[in-house]
Amino acid sequence: MATITIELTDTELKGLEYAAADPTEWVANAATNRARIAVDEICAILLTHCNENSIAMAVGKDAQVIQAFELGIVKTGAQRNEEAAAAAMMDL
C-alpha cells in the first residue's frame, strides 16, 4: 500500500474547504475513484488483448493489472510522457 502526501497553500486549503465538507476525505475519494476507473480501463484492455491472442487471463483485478503491465500492453503515465517527448524530438 502506498501513501501519497500533498501540500497545499493556505489559500488552496481555504478553497478546498469551501468546496468540500472534509478536504482530506475529498482528496482521498478523488484519488481512489480515479484509480478505480484506471484499473477498470486496464482490465478491459487486458481482456481484449487476451481474447485476441488466446492468452489465459489472470484471476482478480490485482493480478490482471500486474499481467497487463508484464505483457507490456499498458504503460505508466510517466512512460507515455517520455515516449511522447522522444517522438516530439524526432519530429524537430
MMTF fields as JSON, N, C-alpha, C and O atoms, coordinates in Angstrom:
{
  "mmtfVersion": "1.0.0",
  "mmtfProducer": "UNKNOWN",
  "numBonds": 367,
  "numAtoms": 368,
  "numGroups": 92,
  "numChains": 1,
  "numModels": 1,
  "chainsPerModel": [1],
  "groupsPerChain": [92],
  "chainIdList": ["A"],
  "bondAtomList": [4, 2, 8, 6, 12, 10, 16, 14, 20, 18, 24, 22, 28, 26, 32, 30, 36, 34, 40, 38, 44, 42, 48, 46, 52, 50, 56, 54, 60, 58, 64, 62, 68, 66, 72, 70, 76, 74, 80, 78, 84, 82, 88, 86, 92, 90, 96, 94, 100, 98, 104, 102, 108, 106, 112, 110, 116, 114, 120, 118, 124, 122, 128, 126, 132, 130, 136, 134, 140, 138, 144, 142, 148, 146, 152, 150, 156, 154, 160, 158, 164, 162, 168, 166, 172, 170, 176, 174, 180, 178, 184, 182, 188, 186, 192, 190, 196, 194, 200, 198, 204, 202, 208, 206, 212, 210, 216, 214, 220, 218, 224, 222, 228, 226, 232, 230, 236, 234, 240, 238, 244, 242, 248, 246, 252, 250, 256, 254, 260, 258, 264, 262, 268, 266, 272, 270, 276, 274, 280, 278, 284, 282, 288, 286, 292, 290, 296, 294, 300, 298, 304, 302, 308, 306, 312, 310, 316, 314, 320, 318, 324, 322, 328, 326, 332, 330, 336, 334, 340, 338, 344, 342, 348, 346, 352, 350, 356, 354, 360, 358, 364, 362],
  "bondOrderList": [1, 1, 1, 1, 1, 1, 1, 1, 1, 1, 1, 1, 1, 1, 1, 1, 1, 1, 1, 1, 1, 1, 1, 1, 1, 1, 1, 1, 1, 1, 1, 1, 1, 1, 1, 1, 1, 1, 1, 1, 1, 1, 1, 1, 1, 1, 1, 1, 1, 1, 1, 1, 1, 1, 1, 1, 1, 1, 1, 1, 1, 1, 1, 1, 1, 1, 1, 1, 1, 1, 1, 1, 1, 1, 1, 1, 1, 1, 1, 1, 1, 1, 1, 1, 1, 1, 1, 1, 1, 1, 1],
  "groupList": [{"groupName": "MET", "atomNameList": ["N", "CA", "C", "O"], "elementList": ["N", "C", "C", "O"], "formalChargeList": [0, 0, 0, 0], "bondAtomList": [1, 0, 2, 1, 3, 2], "bondOrderList": [1, 1, 2], "singleLetterCode": "M", "chemCompType": "L-PEPTIDE LINKING"}, {"groupName": "ALA", "atomNameList": ["N", "CA", "C", "O"], "elementList": ["N", "C", "C", "O"], "formalChargeList": [0, 0, 0, 0], "bondAtomList": [1, 0, 2, 1, 3, 2], "bondOrderList": [1, 1, 2], "singleLetterCode": "A", "chemCompType": "L-PEPTIDE LINKING"}, {"groupName": "THR", "atomNameList": ["N", "CA", "C", "O"], "elementList": ["N", "C", "C", "O"], "formalChargeList": [0, 0, 0, 0], "bondAtomList": [1, 0, 2, 1, 3, 2], "bondOrderList": [1, 1, 2], "singleLetterCode": "T", "chemCompType": "L-PEPTIDE LINKING"}, {"groupName": "ILE", "atomNameList": ["N", "CA", "C", "O"], "elementList": ["N", "C", "C", "O"], "formalChargeList": [0, 0, 0, 0], "bondAtomList": [1, 0, 2, 1, 3, 2], "bondOrderList": [1, 1, 2], "singleLetterCode": "I", "chemCompType": "L-PEPTIDE LINKING"}, {"groupName": "GLU", "atomNameList": ["N", "CA", "C", "O"], "elementList": ["N", "C", "C", "O"], "formalChargeList": [0, 0, 0, 0], "bondAtomList": [1, 0, 2, 1, 3, 2], "bondOrderList": [1, 1, 2], "singleLetterCode": "E", "chemCompType": "L-PEPTIDE LINKING"}, {"groupName": "LEU", "atomNameList": ["N", "CA", "C", "O"], "elementList": ["N", "C", "C", "O"], "formalChargeList": [0, 0, 0, 0], "bondAtomList": [1, 0, 2, 1, 3, 2], "bondOrderList": [1, 1, 2], "singleLetterCode": "L", "chemCompType": "L-PEPTIDE LINKING"}, {"groupName": "ASP", "atomNameList": ["N", "CA", "C", "O"], "elementList": ["N", "C", "C", "O"], "formalChargeList": [0, 0, 0, 0], "bondAtomList": [1, 0, 2, 1, 3, 2], "bondOrderList": [1, 1, 2], "singleLetterCode": "D", "chemCompType": "L-PEPTIDE LINKING"}, {"groupName": "LYS", "atomNameList": ["N", "CA", "C", "O"], "elementList": ["N", "C", "C", "O"], "formalChargeList": [0, 0, 0, 0], "bondAtomList": [1, 0, 2, 1, 3, 2], "bondOrderList": [1, 1, 2], "singleLetterCode": "K", "chemCompType": "L-PEPTIDE LINKING"}, {"groupName": "GLY", "atomNameList": ["N", "CA", "C", "O"], "elementList": ["N", "C", "C", "O"], "formalChargeList": [0, 0, 0, 0], "bondAtomList": [1, 0, 2, 1, 3, 2], "bondOrderList": [1, 1, 2], "singleLetterCode": "G", "chemCompType": "PEPTIDE LINKING"}, {"groupName": "TYR", "atomNameList": ["N", "CA", "C", "O"], "elementList": ["N", "C", "C", "O"], "formalChargeList": [0, 0, 0, 0], "bondAtomList": [1, 0, 2, 1, 3, 2], "bondOrderList": [1, 1, 2], "singleLetterCode": "Y", "chemCompType": "L-PEPTIDE LINKING"}, {"groupName": "PRO", "atomNameList": ["N", "CA", "C", "O"], "elementList": ["N", "C", "C", "O"], "formalChargeList": [0, 0, 0, 0], "bondAtomList": [1, 0, 2, 1, 3, 2], "bondOrderList": [1, 1, 2], "singleLetterCode": "P", "chemCompType": "L-PEPTIDE LINKING"}, {"groupName": "TRP", "atomNameList": ["N", "CA", "C", "O"], "elementList": ["N", "C", "C", "O"], "formalChargeList": [0, 0, 0, 0], "bondAtomList": [1, 0, 2, 1, 3, 2], "bondOrderList": [1, 1, 2], "singleLetterCode": "W", "chemCompType": "L-PEPTIDE LINKING"}, {"groupName": "VAL", "atomNameList": ["N", "CA", "C", "O"], "elementList": ["N", "C", "C", "O"], "formalChargeList": [0, 0, 0, 0], "bondAtomList": [1, 0, 2, 1, 3, 2], "bondOrderList": [1, 1, 2], "singleLetterCode": "V", "chemCompType": "L-PEPTIDE LINKING"}, {"groupName": "ASN", "atomNameList": ["N", "CA", "C", "O"], "elementList": ["N", "C", "C", "O"], "formalChargeList": [0, 0, 0, 0], "bondAtomList": [1, 0, 2, 1, 3, 2], "bondOrderList": [1, 1, 2], "singleLetterCode": "N", "chemCompType": "L-PEPTIDE LINKING"}, {"groupName": "ARG", "atomNameList": ["N", "CA", "C", "O"], "elementList": ["N", "C", "C", "O"], "formalChargeList": [0, 0, 0, 0], "bondAtomList": [1, 0, 2, 1, 3, 2], "bondOrderList": [1, 1, 2], "singleLetterCode": "R", "chemCompType": "L-PEPTIDE LINKING"}, {"groupName": "CYS", "atomNameList": ["N", "CA", "C", "O"], "elementList": ["N", "C", "C", "O"], "formalChargeList": [0, 0, 0, 0], "bondAtomList": [1, 0, 2, 1, 3, 2], "bondOrderList": [1, 1, 2], "singleLetterCode": "C", "chemCompType": "L-PEPTIDE LINKING"}, {"groupName": "HIS", "atomNameList": ["N", "CA", "C", "O"], "elementList": ["N", "C", "C", "O"], "formalChargeList": [0, 0, 0, 0], "bondAtomList": [1, 0, 2, 1, 3, 2], "bondOrderList": [1, 1, 2], "singleLetterCode": "H", "chemCompType": "L-PEPTIDE LINKING"}, {"groupName": "SER", "atomNameList": ["N", "CA", "C", "O"], "elementList": ["N", "C", "C", "O"], "formalChargeList": [0, 0, 0, 0], "bondAtomList": [1, 0, 2, 1, 3, 2], "bondOrderList": [1, 1, 2], "singleLetterCode": "S", "chemCompType": "L-PEPTIDE LINKING"}, {"groupName": "GLN", "atomNameList": ["N", "CA", "C", "O"], "elementList": ["N", "C", "C", "O"], "formalChargeList": [0, 0, 0, 0], "bondAtomList": [1, 0, 2, 1, 3, 2], "bondOrderList": [1, 1, 2], "singleLetterCode": "Q", "chemCompType": "L-PEPTIDE LINKING"}, {"groupName": "PHE", "atomNameList": ["N", "CA", "C", "O"], "elementList": ["N", "C", "C", "O"], "formalChargeList": [0, 0, 0, 0], "bondAtomList": [1, 0, 2, 1, 3, 2], "bondOrderList": [1, 1, 2], "singleLetterCode": "F", "chemCompType": "L-PEPTIDE LINKING"}],
  "groupTypeList": [0, 1, 2, 3, 2, 3, 4, 5, 2, 6, 2, 4, 5, 7, 8, 5, 4, 9, 1, 1, 1, 6, 10, 2, 4, 11, 12, 1, 13, 1, 1, 2, 13, 14, 1, 14, 3, 1, 12, 6, 4, 3, 15, 1, 3, 5, 5, 2, 16, 15, 13, 4, 13, 17, 3, 1, 0, 1, 12, 8, 7, 6, 1, 18, 12, 3, 18, 1, 19, 4, 5, 8, 3, 12, 7, 2, 8, 1, 18, 14, 13, 4, 4, 1, 1, 1, 1, 1, 0, 0, 6, 5],
  "groupIdList": [1, 2, 3, 4, 5, 6, 7, 8, 9, 10, 11, 12, 13, 14, 15, 16, 17, 18, 19, 20, 21, 22, 23, 24, 25, 26, 27, 28, 29, 30, 31, 32, 33, 34, 35, 36, 37, 38, 39, 40, 41, 42, 43, 44, 45, 46, 47, 48, 49, 50, 51, 52, 53, 54, 55, 56, 57, 58, 59, 60, 61, 62, 63, 64, 65, 66, 67, 68, 69, 70, 71, 72, 73, 74, 75, 76, 77, 78, 79, 80, 81, 82, 83, 84, 85, 86, 87, 88, 89, 90, 91, 92],
  "secStructList": [7, 7, 7, 7, 7, 7, 7, 7, 7, 2, 2, 2, 2, 2, 2, 2, 2, 2, 2, 7, 1, 7, 2, 2, 2, 2, 2, 2, 2, 2, 2, 2, 2, 2, 2, 2, 2, 2, 2, 2, 2, 2, 2, 2, 2, 2, 2, 2, 2, 2, 2, 2, 6, 6, 7, 7, 7, 7, 1, 1, 2, 2, 2, 2, 2, 2, 2, 2, 2, 2, 2, 6, 1, 1, 7, 7, 2, 2, 2, 2, 2, 2, 2, 2, 2, 2, 2, 2, 2, 2, 2, 7],
  "xCoordList": [0.85, 0.0, 0.889, 1.91, 0.508, 1.289, 0.614, -0.612, 1.426, 0.938, 1.384, 2.564, 0.439, 0.735, 0.414, -0.682, 1.376, 1.213, 1.28, 2.122, 0.404, 0.435, 0.517, 0.173, 0.973, 0.992, 0.116, 0.144, -0.659, -1.498, -1.091, -0.692, -1.194, -1.008, -2.218, -3.23, -2.108, -3.251, -4.455, -5.591, -4.204, -5.285, -5.927, -7.151, -5.1, -5.639, -6.474, -7.531, -6.011, -6.779, -8.113, -9.145, -8.105, -9.362, -10.305, -11.505, -9.766, -10.597, -11.199, -12.377, -10.402, -10.903, -11.907, -12.872, -11.67, -12.636, -13.964, -15.022, -13.908, -15.122, -15.862, -17.09, -15.099, -15.691, -16.125, -17.006, -15.518, -15.791, -15.949, -15.282, -16.832, -17.033, -15.777, -15.445, -15.084, -13.861, -12.812, -12.841, -11.887, -10.903, -10.084, -9.82, -9.689, -8.901, -9.701, -9.188, -10.941, -11.808, -12.054, -12.09, -12.222, -12.461, -11.272, -11.445, -10.051, -8.847, -8.703, -8.405, -8.913, -8.818, -9.843, -9.526, -11.067, -12.108, -11.766, -11.968, -11.247, -10.881, -9.795, -9.874, -8.792, -7.682, -8.131, -7.796, -8.875, -9.282, -10.268, -10.233, -11.143, -12.091, -11.382, -11.716, -10.41, -9.666, -8.86, -8.755, -8.295, -7.556, -8.492, -8.113, -9.705, -10.687, -11.019, -11.104, -11.202, -11.503, -10.334, -10.542, -9.111, -7.93, -7.803, -7.475, -8.055, -7.995, -9.021, -8.719, -10.225, -11.251, -10.815, -11.04, -10.191, -9.696, -8.61, -8.619, -7.673, -6.591, -7.148, -6.712, -8.106, -8.701, -9.42, -9.385, -10.062, -10.739, -9.719, -9.927, -8.624, -7.565, -6.991, -6.763, -6.756, -6.214, -7.18, -6.758, -8.458, -9.461, -9.441, -9.429, -9.438, -9.404, -8.13, -8.174, -7.01, -5.725, -5.683, -5.269, -6.105, -6.071, -7.011, -6.651, -8.193, -9.135, -8.6, -8.735, -8.0, -7.489, -6.249, -5.937, -5.544, -4.29, -4.313, -3.266, -5.517, -5.682, -4.739, -4.061, -4.712, -3.878, -4.789, -5.834, -4.382, -5.134, -5.003, -3.907, -6.141, -6.161, -6.037, -6.634, -5.268, -5.11, -6.458, -7.374, -6.561, -7.813, -7.703, -6.75, -8.674, -8.708, -8.081, -7.123, -8.633, -8.178, -6.724, -6.004, -6.267, -4.863, -3.953, -3.017, -4.232, -3.415, -3.542, -2.576, -4.707, -4.914, -4.13, -3.569, -4.083, -3.308, -1.824, -1.134, -1.346, 0.051, 0.314, 1.327, -0.589, -0.413, -0.366, 0.455, -1.224, -1.247, 0.087, 0.583, 0.664, 1.971, 3.062, 3.943, 3.015, 4.031, 3.995, 5.039, 2.801, 2.674, 3.058, 3.221, 3.199, 3.571, 2.439, 2.675, 1.218, 0.088, -0.417, -1.219, 0.043, -0.22, 1.101, 2.008, 1.197, 2.391, 1.976, 0.821, 2.915, 2.631, 2.487, 2.931, 1.876, 1.766, 3.142, 3.352, 4.08, 5.443, 6.088, 6.753, 5.898, 6.453, 5.84, 6.551, 4.514, 3.857, 4.344, 4.528, 4.556, 5.063, 6.467, 6.77, 7.335, 8.701, 8.68, 9.425, 7.841, 7.739, 7.228, 7.711, 6.256, 5.728, 6.791, 6.903, 7.561, 8.63, 9.7, 10.202, 10.055, 11.056, 10.542, 11.295, 9.258, 8.684, 8.658, 8.898, 8.367, 8.339, 9.723, 9.861, 10.749, 12.131, 12.503, 13.267, 11.954, 12.241, 11.603, 12.103, 10.497, 9.791, 10.464, 10.141, 11.395, 12.048, 12.994, 13.62],
  "yCoordList": [-1.18, 0.0, 1.235, 1.271, 2.234, 3.463, 4.607, 4.669, 5.494, 6.724, 7.872, 7.998, 8.707, 9.878, 11.106, 11.232, 12.001, 13.214, 14.414, 14.464, 15.369, 16.597, 17.794, 17.707, 18.899, 20.149, 21.153, 21.26, 21.884, 22.952, 24.257, 24.283, 25.328, 26.635, 26.888, 26.196, 27.869, 28.219, 28.602, 28.27, 29.301, 29.719, 28.517, 28.438, 27.575, 26.365, 25.572, 25.052, 25.475, 24.765, 25.464, 24.801, 26.776, 27.505, 27.251, 27.059, 27.249, 26.958, 25.57, 25.384, 24.59, 23.226, 23.094, 22.335, 23.835, 23.83, 24.424, 24.012, 25.391, 25.965, 24.939, 24.858, 24.156, 23.219, 21.9, 21.226, 21.522, 20.195, 20.286, 21.083, 19.467, 19.444, 18.965, 19.462, 17.999, 17.461, 17.343, 16.382, 18.3, 18.281, 16.99, 16.498, 16.448, 15.217, 14.065, 13.288, 13.96, 12.907, 13.123, 12.158, 14.362, 14.661, 14.249, 13.624, 14.594, 14.231, 12.716, 12.173, 12.034, 10.573, 9.963, 9.028, 10.479, 9.969, 10.212, 9.333, 11.402, 11.715, 10.766, 10.255, 10.531, 9.663, 8.212, 7.553, 7.708, 6.3, 6.069, 5.018, 7.027, 6.858, 6.898, 6.117, 7.794, 7.839, 6.56, 6.045, 6.051, 4.787, 3.646, 2.78, 3.634, 2.588, 2.625, 1.587, 3.818, 3.966, 3.451, 2.748, 3.796, 3.34, 1.821, 1.196, 1.22, -0.244, -0.888, -1.871, -0.34, -0.875, -0.767, -1.69, 0.357, 0.538, -0.482, -1.083, -0.677, -1.64, -3.044, -3.79, -3.408, -4.751, -4.957, -6.052, -3.924, -4.023, -4.185, -4.978, -3.443, -3.57, -4.979, -5.59, -5.496, -6.848, -7.887, -8.812, -7.754, -8.703, -8.776, -9.864, -7.636, -7.603, -8.25, -9.068, -7.888, -8.444, -9.957, -10.677, -10.439, -11.881, -12.634, -13.698, -12.112, -12.767, -12.799, -13.809, -11.706, -11.638, -12.506, -12.881, -12.823, -13.558, -14.911, -15.527, -15.38, -16.681, -16.841, -17.859, -15.827, -15.828, -16.003, -15.36, -16.878, -17.05, -15.781, -15.269, -15.297, -14.055, -14.36, -15.315, -13.556, -13.715, -13.535, -12.916, -14.082, -14.02, -12.922, -12.89, -12.034, -10.948, -9.686, -9.746, -8.544, -7.267, -6.977, -6.471, -7.28, -7.03, -7.791, -7.221, -9.066, -9.909, -9.461, -9.548, -8.989, -8.551, -7.281, -7.142, -6.365, -5.14, -5.494, -4.981, -6.362, -6.8, -7.467, -7.187, -8.346, -9.045, -8.059, -8.212, -7.062, -6.083, -5.35, -5.117, -4.989, -4.329, -5.303, -4.937, -6.531, -7.525, -7.834, -8.053, -7.853, -8.105, -6.877, -6.971, -5.738, -4.515, -3.879, -3.056, -4.258, -3.675, -2.383, -1.67, -2.083, -0.779, -0.25, -1.021, 1.054, 1.716, 2.761, 3.186, 3.168, 4.231, 5.557, 5.694, 6.505, 7.84, 8.439, 9.119, 8.192, 8.7, 8.1, 8.809, 6.803, 6.161, 6.746, 7.02, 6.939, 7.508, 8.928, 9.313, 9.714, 11.079, 11.074, 11.873, 10.175, 10.069, 9.714, 10.294, 8.775, 8.357, 9.507, 9.708, 10.255, 11.388, 12.476, 13.086, 12.707, 13.718, 13.276, 14.088, 11.998, 11.479, 11.568, 11.917, 11.253, 11.336, 12.784, 13.056, 13.704, 15.129, 15.603, 16.413, 15.109, 15.476, 14.942, 15.569, 13.778, 13.187, 14.016, 14.043, 14.685, 15.492, 16.833, 17.513, 17.212, 18.522, 18.539, 19.565],
  "zCoordList": [0.0, 0.0, 0.0, 0.688, -0.761, -0.886, -0.14, -0.04, 0.373, 0.975, 0.098, -0.226, -0.283, -1.107, -0.268, 0.278, -0.173, 0.626, -0.306, -1.202, -0.097, -0.891, 0.042, 1.221, -0.5, 0.242, -0.475, -1.701, 0.299, -0.234, 0.424, 1.588, -0.327, 0.294, 1.187, 1.083, 2.053, 2.906, 2.052, 2.389, 0.949, 0.064, -0.614, -0.714, -1.082, -1.704, -0.711, -1.066, 0.529, 1.552, 1.8, 1.903, 1.894, 2.083, 0.913, 1.108, -0.29, -1.457, -1.375, -1.683, -0.962, -0.853, 0.299, 0.207, 1.372, 2.48, 2.043, 2.519, 1.138, 0.587, -0.267, -0.233, -1.036, -1.987, -1.364, -1.898, -0.243, 0.328, 1.842, 2.501, 2.377, 3.82, 4.544, 5.62, 3.948, 4.538, 3.436, 2.667, 3.342, 2.269, 2.189, 1.092, 3.311, 3.308, 2.721, 1.916, 3.122, 2.586, 1.095, 0.331, 0.678, -0.731, -1.58, -2.627, -1.136, -1.883, -1.959, -3.022, -0.836, -0.818, -1.763, -2.498, -1.752, -2.639, -4.102, -4.94, -4.419, -5.801, -6.293, -7.41, -5.47, -5.876, -6.009, -6.993, -5.041, -5.108, -6.244, -6.885, -6.504, -7.604, -8.955, -9.846, -9.121, -10.387, -10.574, -11.687, -9.495, -9.569, -9.959, -10.747, -9.418, -9.76, -11.248, -11.905, -11.761, -13.187, -14.026, -15.015, -13.638, -14.377, -14.322, -15.33, -13.166, -13.039, -13.967, -14.644, -13.997, -14.903, -16.366, -17.149, -16.739, -18.106, -18.431, -19.506, -17.502, -17.702, -17.861, -18.737, -17.023, -17.11, -18.444, -19.004, -18.945, -20.244, -21.367, -22.285, -21.3, -22.309, -22.27, -23.314, -21.064, -20.912, -21.46, -22.155, -21.161, -21.648, -23.17, -23.745, -23.807, -25.269, -25.792, -26.711, -25.212, -25.655, -25.479, -26.389, -24.327, -24.061, -24.994, -25.498, -25.231, -26.144, -27.573, -28.264, -28.014, -29.382, -29.592, -30.722, -28.507, -28.622, -27.924, -27.722, -27.553, -26.883, -25.69, -25.549, -24.846, -23.644, -22.431, -22.331, -21.512, -20.272, -19.442, -19.217, -18.999, -18.24, -16.761, -16.264, -16.065, -14.622, -13.926, -14.467, -12.73, -11.966, -10.911, -10.133, -10.894, -9.922, -10.488, -11.259, -10.098, -10.663, -10.346, -11.207, -9.137, -8.803, -9.765, -10.326, -9.949, -10.829, -12.284, -13.042, -12.676, -14.058, -14.351, -15.438, -13.411, -13.61, -13.742, -14.623, -12.873, -12.954, -14.302, -14.943, -14.739, -16.01, -17.172, -18.076, -17.16, -18.254, -18.355, -19.458, -17.228, -17.25, -17.681, -18.459, -17.187, -17.561, -19.054, -19.668, -19.638, -21.078, -21.908, -23.125, -21.253, -21.959, -22.745, -23.629, -22.426, -23.173, -22.545, -23.148, -21.349, -20.728, -20.177, -19.862, -20.068, -19.557, -18.541, -18.509, -17.719, -16.766, -17.511, -18.651, -16.864, -17.446, -17.692, -18.696, -16.787, -16.956, -18.201, -18.956, -18.42, -19.614, -20.883, -21.849, -20.88, -22.055, -22.32, -23.475, -21.256, -21.418, -22.003, -22.889, -21.515, -22.046, -23.525, -24.315, -23.898, -25.305, -26.173, -27.287, -25.666, -26.428, -26.599, -27.662, -25.545, -25.639, -26.622, -27.399, -26.597, -27.532, -28.963, -29.873, -29.171, -30.509, -30.99, -32.166, -30.086, -30.456, -30.854, -31.771, -30.177, -30.516, -31.897, -32.631, -32.241, -33.549, -34.673, -35.798, -34.351, -35.353, -35.615, -36.589, -34.751, -34.916, -36.061, -36.329]
}
